[in-house]
Amino acid sequence: MNESREPRGRRQVLGDVLRYGALGLLGLVGGRLLDKAKRGNGPLHPDEKCVSRGLCRGCRALAGCRSPQADLFRRSRKEA
């Protein structure tokens, strides 16, 4: 096991840094996309932004939206 390792050049080190950096970035982006796909179209928490600019009528994400405004809108539609 006495293998002599040749010193790595700057190009090899820079190539490794860029390769593993790109791999990490790809992992982060992929994880974010999977998380977004799992959540669906609408906001899940009241802190998240509305996809329909506060207009619940006709919103494609109304069924899965848990914002307080969406809850009020759904309740008012059931009463009417």
Buried (B, 14 or more C-beta within 10 A) or exposed (E): EEEEEEEEEEEEEEEEEEEEEEEEEEEEEEEEEEEEEEBEBBBBEEEEEBEBEEEBEEBEBBEEBEBEEBEEBBEEEEEE
